[in-house]
Amino acid sequence: MTTKSLRDVMPDTRSQVIGTYRAPSPMRARLATIGRGLAMALVFLVIVLPLLWIFSAAFKHYVDIYQLRVAFTPTLDNFIEIMREPFRVQDKLLNSLIVSCSTVAITLPIATASAYSFSRFRLFAHKSLMVAVLATQFLPPVVIVLPFFLMFRDLGMYDTRIALIVVQTAMVMPFAIWMIKGFIDQIPIDIEESALIDGATRLQVLYQMIMPIAFPGIVTAGIFCFILSWNDFIIAVILTSEDAVTLPVAMGLFNREEGDLWQLLSATGILIMLPMFLFASFMQRYLIRGTTAGAVR
């Protein structure tokens, strides 16, 4: 009796697969190329073209704004004008930097400690507390800021940086807690138990072991908190009037009898976008590591 090998018994699936494969027709390949080109053109029109228009308008004279021509004589007068009275954009830029950086500096330590508590301890009404923290993100900012407006007005804190920092910290704190908690949940608890057995306290475990491991996630949360604070308009426009006005609110100042001053608006828009581009470029590696780690469980 002859013994058949496995190769003789099993069909040659590779040859079947190769035999059934058909190369795409030239027409289908051409349609795919056209589809990709149209998609790239759509992305360019929606995202890139407005940025190019803002960038070019910032260096145009007032008369060139309303003329549809590519070639123009660039000027820096727009950036000089927005630094003078009555605009003084540099003061608004300083307000935005102080408020955003202070918001992140206050939010991250508190959010990290809160996230660690929610991740490692089973508190009273644990799930209800987590839902309550998350539910605050579902409320429109204008609903939350109105009681703060009345309180700060009565306390004499209206139109101050402290008022903006307090409210914006309250707005971004729930987001930071939930985001950082997701990273801490992925850290094995065994390393903490070993440190606790060796005599380390909870604070030592948190600041010497958990925070270094979860550092990409904490930085990622800080980046998003900074972006939310930097781009805020609703809170700033309600709680400020003159001294603590931030850059997004300052965009509404460029209006005169002749209409909107688009060249000054564009120059201010570059000042708003430039710090975010620089900040995102500098923190890009932490942002990629943080978002990737948070996606894997």
Helices and strands as residue ranges (DSSP letters): H 6-9, H 13-20, H 26-43, I 44-48, H 49-57, H 62-65, H 77-82, H 89-120, H 126-135, G 136-138, H 141-155, H 161-184, H 190-197, H 202-205, I 206-210, H 211-213, H 215-230, H 234-239, H 247-250, G 251-253, E 255-256, E 259-260, H 262-282, H 284-295
